[in-house]
């Protein structure tokens, strides 16, 4: 959980905060995410996700498209000695990340956002936060 701002270096490397490195491990998967970000998964979470994808019906056009885009965009990354990963150019382009990035912990995954996209996204959902919570979450104990 949490969010951290970092800047990509000129080679496309991004520093992963120590808190996220502990959860993700030295090698993890980065792929296209939803809403215009990238998503990072620890190896065990990636395996669980791909196992669930196997249950989707291949006769369903939406399922095929989702699986193709998610898996085609996936790449395994490895932390260097400075705690950085290299984000491939195609993924940086997909997420609109040129320089400033926000790393957001979202449960079992890490999201990597272009800073401007993250700010726009937050503005677009902020006003409906309470109404969405009422629909989705039961806070009673």
MOPEQUI-V884528 format. One record per pair of residues at least 24 apart in sequence whose ideal C-beta (glycine too) atoms are under 8 Angstrom apart, sorted by sequence separation. I is the first residue (numbers start at 1). J is the second residue. If there is no record, write none. Layout:
{{I:J} {I:J}}
This chain:
{{87:112} {46:74} {32:69} {40:77} {32:70} {31:70} {31:71} {32:73} {31:73} {31:74} {30:74} {31:75} {29:74} {30:75} {29:75} {29:76} {30:77} {28:76} {29:77} {27:76} {28:77} {38:87} {27:77} {27:78} {26:78} {27:79} {26:79} {38:91} {30:85} {38:94} {30:87} {38:95} {21:79} {37:95} {32:91} {36:95} {38:97} {31:91} {36:96} {30:91} {21:83} {32:94} {33:95} {16:79} {32:95} {45:108} {45:109} {18:83} {17:83} {42:108} {13:80} {15:82} {16:83} {37:104} {41:108} {15:83} {16:84} {41:109} {15:84} {16:85} {40:109} {41:110} {14:84} {39:109} {40:110} {13:84} {14:85} {39:110} {40:111} {13:85} {39:111} {40:112} {13:86} {14:87} {38:111} {39:112} {12:86} {13:87} {37:111} {38:112} {9:84} {11:86} {12:87} {37:112} {38:113} {12:88} {33:109} {37:113} {12:89} {36:113} {37:114} {33:111} {36:114} {8:87} {33:112} {12:92} {37:117} {36:117} {37:118} {23:105} {30:112} {20:103} {8:92} {20:105} {36:121} {17:103} {19:105} {24:110} {35:121} {14:101} {16:103} {23:110} {8:97} {14:103} {8:98} {20:110} {8:99} {7:99} {8:100} {7:100} {8:101} {6:100} {7:101} {16:110} {5:100} {6:101} {5:101} {6:102} {5:102} {6:103} {4:102} {5:103} {14:112} {3:102} {4:103} {3:103} {3:104} {2:104} {3:105} {2:105} {1:105} {1:106} {1:107} {5:115} {3:118}}
